[in-house]
């Protein structure tokens, strides 16, 4: 087989392939063997009829037509691998010669991954959550613990946010009681927003003995008539938090003093915020990088990414023993609406993919053959394989270039996360040293989503 490649416009190439008659005859012979399994000839078991008899009965053209249909994808794939064509869509194939006899010739026009310039990547400014806990955040954590041990004391004053009120409540819709909205002696925390906002609005300032009636929009947007509420306030209680004393700390925790308890909570909160900031570096860098791609990305790449995400969802549902049709019905979606829901994140993933490849190229981060061999050797060692065998397999299935591209994108993301400017939500610079956990915390650090950016850029 011989092949050449021509570059066309609009991110397309044309592969021209020739298969000499002797090589193609092997495919014709295989085609007749398949035909033999489908027909019955007197004196021969299924699949054992010789080619010459089949040709005599059905004609040579039958086998050649079958061979063209079955072998064409293989010849096309060999040409793609030979010329390292990064295809992103199915080809348009036209047979230009050899349909009946002689050398088989065909052309395959296919869309390839475009190169796009991520201009400005070396000046990215990425906002992430502050990795340092403030005194106010630590105080809130402490108060959350104190609220868990709070006492409720009856007060003779109007209710305010944070108070607990004992109420009788009756909720109706079109004069019919609403299940779950009618009960007596119900303890409700004012300001919690546990039901509808209008309940909190009407309970603020209410005192024991007050009777309140009001309407609230129905949470179902298809329902035009509002909900009607009738509430009797029976008691107002304020939440009294325990004092943060050494005695209380020793009683509710493993620490002997309030200072030790607060320090532990500060340490835990700080470690959590460092983890969140670390995850946000890659995620937010990827999002900022995607914004640098202003050209329209190929629809075929977006469709491929949507299909990959749908297949991933189907796989996860199957692992849980769920049927995708039942799932779509449960969430009120169709296959079309699900695909549309995935479109925006899929488009962003494609932009990240193209931007990372651009950064890798501009920064010289695309691995050379030696670096690629080192990576393959590492992969082979992890899987207990021979490196040469693994490389040969990757070449055979046309995945060597894909591996090179993945390594380049990984290197580009590492370069970016080390070089982008990091700021908090106030625009204040963040010292990268603040993103490091103390050794004792790092040992127990859970696996973070270091692959989030890669998830954005994965596509089939």
C-alpha positions in Angstrom: 0.0 0.0 0.0 1.2 3.5 -0.9 -0.2 6.7 0.5 0.3 10.5 0.3 -1.3 13.4 2.1 -2.3 16.8 0.9 -3.2 19.8 3.1 -6.6 21.4 2.2 -8.4 24.5 3.6 -10.6 24.6 6.7 -8.5 22.2 8.8 -8.8 19.3 6.4 -6.4 17.0 4.7 -6.7 14.6 1.7 -5.2 11.1 2.0 -4.5 9.4 -1.4 -4.1 5.7 -1.1 -3.1 3.0 -3.6 -3.3 -0.7 -2.9 -1.7 -2.9 -5.5 -3.6 -5.9 -7.0 -1.6 -8.6 -5.2 -2.1 -7.0 -1.8 -5.8 -6.4 -2.4 -6.3 -9.9 -3.6 -5.5 -11.0 0.0 -8.5 -9.0 1.0 -10.6 -10.5 -1.8 -9.6 -14.0 -0.7 -10.7 -13.1 2.9 -14.0 -11.8 1.5 -14.8 -15.0 -0.3 -14.1 -17.0 2.9 -16.7 -14.8 4.7 -19.1 -15.4 1.8 -18.5 -19.1 2.0 -19.8 -19.2 5.6 -23.1 -17.6 4.5 -23.9 -19.9 1.5 -24.4 -23.6 1.2 -22.8 -25.6 -1.7 -23.5 -29.2 -2.3 -20.6 -31.4 -1.2 -19.0 -28.8 1.1 -19.5 -28.0 4.7 -20.3 -24.3 5.6 -17.2 -22.1 5.1 -15.3 -24.8 3.2 -16.4 -24.0 -0.4 -13.3 -23.0 -2.5 -13.0 -19.5 -3.9 -12.9 -20.7 -7.5 -16.4 -22.3 -7.1 -17.8 -19.3 -5.4 -16.4 -17.0 -8.2 -17.9 -19.3 -10.8 -21.3 -19.2 -9.2 -21.5 -15.6 -7.9 -18.9 -13.8 -10.0 -15.6 -12.2 -9.1 -17.2 -8.9 -8.5 -19.1 -10.1 -5.4 -15.9 -10.8 -3.5 -14.2 -7.6 -4.7 -17.2 -5.5 -3.6 -17.1 -7.3 -0.2 -13.4 -6.7 0.1 -13.7 -3.0 -0.7 -16.4 -2.6 2.0 -14.5 -4.5 4.6 -10.8 -3.6 3.9 -11.2 0.1 3.1 -11.4 1.3 6.8 -8.2 -0.7 7.5 -6.3 0.9 4.6 -7.5 4.3 5.7 -6.4 3.7 9.3 -2.9 2.6 8.1 -2.6 5.8 6.1 -3.7 7.9 9.0 -1.1 6.2 11.3 1.6 6.4 8.6 1.2 10.2 8.2 0.4 10.9 11.8 -2.9 12.6 10.9 -4.7 14.0 14.0 -8.3 13.3 12.8 -11.3 14.7 14.7 -14.1 13.5 12.5 -15.1 10.6 10.2 -13.6 10.8 6.7 -15.3 11.2 3.4 -14.0 8.4 1.2 -14.3 8.2 -2.6 -13.0 5.2 -4.5 -11.3 6.5 -7.7 -10.0 3.3 -9.2 -10.0 -0.5 -9.0 -13.6 -1.1 -8.4 -13.6 -4.0 -10.8 -9.9 -4.9 -11.4 -6.4 -3.6 -11.0 -4.9 -1.2 -8.5 -7.4 0.0 -5.9 -7.3 3.8 -5.5 -9.2 6.0 -3.1 -9.2 9.5 -1.6 -10.2 10.3 2.0 -10.9 13.8 3.0 -10.9 14.3 6.8 -11.0 17.1 9.3 -8.0 17.5 11.6 -7.4 19.2 14.9 -6.6 22.8 14.3 -3.8 24.8 15.8 -5.0 27.9 17.7 -2.9 30.5 19.4 -3.6 31.0 23.1 -2.2 34.6 23.1 -1.7 36.1 26.5 -1.2 32.8 28.3 2.1 34.1 29.9 0.2 36.9 31.6 -2.7 35.1 33.1 -4.1 36.4 36.4 -6.1 33.7 38.2 -8.4 34.2 41.2 -8.5 31.5 43.8 -9.9 31.3 47.3 -7.5 32.6 50.0 -5.6 29.6 51.5 -5.4 31.4 54.8 -8.3 31.3 57.3 -9.3 34.7 58.8 -10.1 35.3 62.4 -13.7 35.8 61.4 -13.9 32.4 59.7 -12.3 30.7 62.7 -14.8 32.5 65.0 -17.7 31.2 62.8 -16.4 27.7 63.1 -16.2 28.1 66.9 -19.7 29.5 67.0 -21.0 26.7 64.9 -19.7 24.3 67.6 -21.2 26.4 70.3 -24.6 26.5 68.6 -24.6 22.7 68.7 -24.6 23.0 72.5 -26.8 26.0 72.8 -29.7 26.3 75.3 -33.1 27.7 74.4 -34.6 30.2 76.8 -38.1 31.6 76.6 -38.1 35.4 76.0 -40.9 38.0 76.2 -39.9 40.0 73.1 -40.5 39.9 69.3 -38.7 37.1 67.4 -35.5 37.9 65.5 -33.2 35.8 63.2 -31.6 33.0 65.1 -34.5 32.7 67.6 -36.6 29.5 67.8 -40.4 29.9 67.7 -43.0 27.3 68.6 -45.9 27.6 66.1 -49.0 26.0 64.8 -48.9 26.3 61.0 -51.5 25.5 58.4 -50.6 25.7 54.7 -53.3 25.4 52.0 -53.5 25.7 48.2 -56.8 26.5 46.6 -58.4 25.8 50.0 -56.9 22.3 50.2 -54.4 21.4 52.9 -50.8 21.0 51.6 -49.1 17.8 52.9 -46.2 18.7 55.1 -47.3 22.3 55.7 -49.8 21.7 58.5 -48.7 20.8 62.0 -48.9 21.9 65.6 -46.2 22.8 68.1 -43.6 23.0 65.4 -40.1 24.4 66.4 -38.9 26.7 63.7 -35.7 28.7 63.5 -36.3 32.2 62.3 -34.2 33.2 59.3 -33.4 29.6 58.4 -35.4 29.7 55.1 -36.4 26.1 55.7 -39.8 26.4 53.9 -40.4 29.6 52.0 -38.9 33.1 52.5 -42.3 34.6 53.3 -42.5 32.6 56.6 -39.3 34.2 57.9 -40.4 37.6 56.7 -43.6 37.3 58.7 -42.1 35.7 61.8 -39.5 38.5 62.2 -41.0 40.8 64.8 -43.8 38.5 65.8 -44.5 37.8 69.5 -46.1 35.0 71.4 -49.9 35.0 70.9 -49.7 36.6 67.4 -51.8 35.1 64.6 -50.4 35.7 61.1 -52.0 35.1 57.7 -50.2 35.6 54.4 -49.7 34.3 50.9 -46.6 33.0 49.2 -45.8 32.1 45.6 -46.1 28.4 44.9 -42.7 26.8 44.4 -44.0 25.1 41.3 -43.8 27.8 38.5 -46.7 26.1 36.7 -49.0 26.7 39.6 -50.6 30.2 39.3 -52.4 30.2 42.6 -50.3 31.1 45.7 -49.9 29.1 48.9 -51.9 30.4 51.9 -50.5 30.3 55.4 -52.0 30.7 58.8 -49.6 30.7 61.7 -50.1 31.1 65.4 -47.0 32.0 67.4 -47.1 30.2 70.8 -43.6 30.9 72.2 -40.3 32.7 71.3 -37.0 31.3 72.5 -33.6 32.7 72.1 -30.5 30.6 71.6 -28.0 31.0 74.4 -24.5 29.8 73.4 -22.2 28.4 76.0 -19.2 30.5 77.0 -15.9 29.4 75.4 -14.2 28.3 78.7 -11.6 25.8 79.4 -14.1 23.7 81.3 -16.6 23.7 78.4 -13.8 22.8 75.9 -12.7 19.9 78.1 -16.3 18.7 78.4 -17.1 18.7 74.6 -13.7 17.9 73.1 -10.5 16.1 73.6 -8.7 19.3 74.5 -8.1 20.6 78.0 -8.3 24.3 77.2 -10.4 26.6 74.9 -7.1 27.9 73.3 -6.2 24.4 72.3 -9.7 23.7 70.9 -9.6 27.0 68.9 -6.1 26.2 67.6 -7.2 22.8 66.4 -10.2 24.2 64.6 -8.0 26.9 63.0 -5.6 24.2 61.8 -8.3 22.1 60.3 -10.0 25.1 58.7 -6.6 26.2 57.3 -5.8 22.8 55.8 -9.3 22.7 54.2 -8.8 26.1 52.7 -5.3 25.2 51.4 -6.8 22.1 49.7 -9.6 24.2 48.2 -7.1 26.7 46.9 -4.8 24.0 45.5 -7.8 22.5 43.5 -8.9 25.9 42.4 -5.4 26.7 40.9 -5.8 24.1 38.1 -9.6 24.5 37.7 -9.5 28.3 37.5 -6.3 28.3 35.3 -8.0 26.0 32.8 -11.1 28.3 32.8 -9.0 31.4 32.3 -7.0 29.6 29.6 -10.2 28.6 27.7 -11.1 32.3 27.5 -8.0 33.0 25.4 -9.4 30.9 22.6 -11.6 33.4 20.8 -11.9 31.6 17.4 -14.8 29.2 16.8 -13.8 25.7 17.7 -14.7 22.7 15.4 -18.2 21.5 15.9 -17.0 17.9 15.5 -14.7 18.2 18.5 -17.5 19.6 20.6 -19.8 16.8 19.5 -17.1 14.2 20.3 -16.7 15.7 23.8 -20.5 15.6 24.3 -20.7 12.0 23.3 -17.8 11.1 25.6 -19.5 12.7 28.5 -22.8 11.0 27.7 -21.0 7.6 27.5 -19.3 8.3 30.8 -22.6 9.0 32.4 -24.1 5.9 30.9 -21.2 3.8 32.2 -21.6 5.3 35.7 -25.3 4.6 35.7 -24.8 1.0 34.6 -22.3 0.5 37.4 -25.0 1.6 39.8 -27.5 -0.8 38.2 -29.5 2.1 36.7 -31.1 2.3 33.2 -30.3 5.5 31.3 -33.9 5.8 30.1 -35.2 5.6 33.6 -32.7 8.1 34.8 -33.7 10.6 32.1 -37.3 10.2 33.0 -36.5 10.7 36.7 -34.7 14.0 36.1 -37.2 15.2 33.5 -34.8 15.2 30.6 -34.5 13.7 27.1 -31.4 12.5 25.3 -31.5 15.8 23.3 -31.8 18.0 26.3 -29.0 16.1 28.1 -26.7 16.6 25.1 -27.6 20.3 25.1 -26.8 20.6 28.8 -23.3 19.2 28.1 -22.7 21.5 25.2 -21.2 24.5 27.1 -18.8 22.5 29.3 -17.9 20.4 26.2 -17.0 23.6 24.2 -14.9 24.8 27.1 -13.1 21.4 27.3 -12.2 21.7 23.6 -10.9 25.2 24.1 -8.7 24.0 27.0 -7.4 21.2 24.9 -6.5 23.5 22.0 -5.0 26.2 24.4 -2.9 23.7 26.2 -1.5 22.3 23.0 -0.7 25.9 21.9 1.1 26.6 25.2 3.1 23.4 24.9 4.2 24.3 21.4 5.1 27.9 22.2 7.0 26.9 25.4 8.8 23.9 23.8 7.1 21.4 26.1 6.1 18.8 23.5 8.1 15.7 24.4 10.8 14.6 22.0 11.3 10.9 21.1 13.6 10.3 24.1 11.2 11.8 26.6 8.3 9.8 25.0 10.3 6.6 25.3 11.0 7.4 29.0 7.3 7.9 29.6 6.4 4.6 27.8 9.0 2.8 29.9 7.4 4.2 33.1 4.0 3.2 31.9 5.2 -0.3 31.0 6.9 -0.7 34.4 3.7 0.2 36.2 1.7 -2.4 34.2 4.4 -5.1 34.3 4.9 -4.9 30.5 7.9 -4.7 28.2 8.5 -1.2 27.1 9.3 -2.1 23.5 6.2 -4.3 23.3 4.0 -1.4 24.7 5.5 1.1 22.2 4.9 -1.3 19.3 1.3 -1.7 20.4 0.8 2.1 20.6 2.3 2.5 17.2 0.1 -0.3 15.8 -3.1 1.2 17.1 -2.1 4.8 16.3 -2.0 6.0 19.8 1.7 7.2 20.0 0.8 10.7 18.8 -2.1 10.8 21.3 0.2 10.0 24.1 2.7 12.6 23.0 -0.2 15.2 23.0 -1.4 14.2 26.4 2.1 14.5 27.8 2.5 17.9 26.2 -0.8 19.1 27.7 0.2 17.9 31.1 3.5 19.7 30.9 1.7 22.9 29.7 -0.7 22.8 32.6 2.2 22.3 35.1 4.0 25.2 33.6 0.9 27.4 33.8 0.1 26.6 37.4 3.6 27.4 38.3 3.7 30.7 36.4 0.2 32.3 36.5 -0.3 35.2 38.9 -2.5 34.1 41.8 -4.8 36.5 43.6 -7.6 36.3 46.1 -11.1 37.7 45.6 -9.9 41.1 46.6 -7.2 41.1 44.0 -4.4 40.7 46.6 -1.5 38.5 45.5 -1.2 35.1 47.0 2.2 33.7 48.0 2.6 30.2 46.6 4.3 29.2 49.9 0.8 29.6 51.4 -0.5 26.8 49.2 1.8 24.2 51.0 0.4 22.2 53.8 2.5 21.6 57.0 4.1 18.2 56.9 1.8 16.7 59.5 -1.3 17.9 57.5 0.2 16.8 54.2 0.5 13.2 55.4 -3.2 13.0 55.9 -4.1 15.1 52.9 -6.8 13.5 50.8 -6.3 13.0 47.1 -7.4 16.2 45.4 -8.8 16.8 42.0 -5.5 17.3 40.2 -7.1 15.9 37.1 -9.9 18.5 36.9 -8.2 20.5 34.2 -7.5 17.3 32.2 -11.2 16.4 32.6 -12.1 19.7 31.0 -9.8 18.9 28.0 -10.5 15.2 27.5 -12.3 14.3 24.3 -12.6 11.3 22.1 
